[in-house]
Structure formats: structure tokens, C-alpha cells
Amino acid sequence: MSIIEQRYFLETLLAFEDGGKSFNELLRELKISPGTLSRRIKDLKKLGLVEPFLAEEEITKAKYRLTPKGADIVSLAKNAKEAIAEIDDKLKE
């Protein structure tokens, strides 16, 4: 199984589209188990798609954000989702 097919991989990656988020913010948004989220973040970091950082307003709280490579992949993933939705609509006609 490719990494992109792993459960919650794309959902986790796309959650960073609107900016950096903490682990707990991601948990609330994605509604997945902490263990699964931890594995997905580890995968994303290993691939160079997200990076940890300290937010200026909360320097004691680590957050994660997209790297430039991650932003490129998010753009491709969004285009793919839109294409799949368009195909689905056409199949329903």
C-alpha cells in the first residue's frame, strides 16, 4: 500500500491548508485517535511535507505547518479531489 493510501493521510495533510495547527487542534478537527494522528504527522514530517514550529503567540506550544513541498502536494491533492468530484458528477448524469 502506498503511503497516500494510508488511512487519514490526505485528510491530515489537507488540514494544514489554512495554516499551522497544534496536535490538539488537529485532533479536534479530524476526529481521529491520537495514535493515528501521531503516525500521520510522523509520516508527513519524514516526507518533508510538514515541519514543527513554535508560534509567536504561544512559544511553549509546538505547532506544525506545511513546507513548500507540502504546499505543492496539497495543491495537487486538491486538484485531484476536484477532478474526482467532477468525474463522479458526470457518472451520475
C-alpha positions in Angstrom: 0.0 0.0 0.0 1.4 3.4 -0.9 1.6 6.0 1.8 -1.0 8.2 0.2 -3.5 5.3 0.6 -3.0 5.1 4.4 -6.0 6.0 6.4 -6.2 9.7 7.1 -3.0 10.6 5.3 -4.6 13.0 2.8 -7.1 14.3 5.4 -4.3 15.1 7.8 -2.2 16.8 5.0 -5.1 18.9 3.8 -5.9 20.0 7.4 -2.8 22.2 7.2 -4.0 24.1 4.1 -5.3 27.0 6.1 -2.2 27.4 8.3 -0.2 25.9 11.2 -2.0 23.8 13.8 -1.2 22.1 17.1 -1.7 18.4 17.7 -4.8 19.1 19.7 -6.3 21.4 17.1 -5.8 18.6 14.5 -7.4 16.0 16.9 -10.5 18.2 17.3 -10.7 18.9 13.5 -10.0 15.4 12.2 -11.7 13.4 15.0 -9.2 10.6 14.8 -7.3 8.8 17.5 -4.2 10.4 19.0 -2.1 7.3 17.9 -3.3 7.6 14.3 -2.6 11.3 14.2 0.8 10.9 15.7 1.7 8.3 13.0 0.4 10.5 10.2 2.3 13.6 11.4 5.4 11.4 11.7 4.9 10.2 8.1 4.4 13.8 6.9 7.5 15.0 8.6 9.6 12.1 7.3 8.4 13.0 3.7 9.3 16.7 4.3 5.7 17.8 3.9 5.2 19.4 7.3 7.5 20.9 9.9 7.2 21.7 13.5 7.5 25.4 14.7 6.8 27.5 17.7 4.0 30.0 17.2 5.0 33.5 18.3 1.8 34.0 20.3 2.3 30.7 22.2 6.0 29.9 22.2 5.6 27.0 24.5 3.1 25.3 22.2 4.6 23.4 19.2 2.6 23.5 16.0 3.0 22.0 12.6 2.8 23.7 9.2 3.3 22.9 5.6 6.7 23.1 4.0 6.9 24.4 0.4 6.9 20.8 -0.8 3.9 20.1 1.3 2.1 23.1 -0.1 2.8 21.8 -3.6 1.4 18.4 -2.7 -1.7 19.9 -1.1 -2.4 21.8 -4.4 -2.1 18.6 -6.4 -4.3 16.7 -3.9 -7.0 19.5 -4.1 -6.9 19.3 -7.9 -7.2 15.5 -7.8 -10.2 15.8 -5.4 -11.9 18.3 -7.7 -11.3 16.0 -10.7 -12.7 13.0 -8.8 -15.8 15.0 -7.9 -16.3 16.1 -11.5 -16.0 12.5 -12.7 -18.5 11.4 -10.1 -20.9 14.1 -11.2 -20.6 13.1 -14.8 -21.2 9.4 -13.9 -24.4 10.4 -12.2 -25.8 12.1 -15.3 
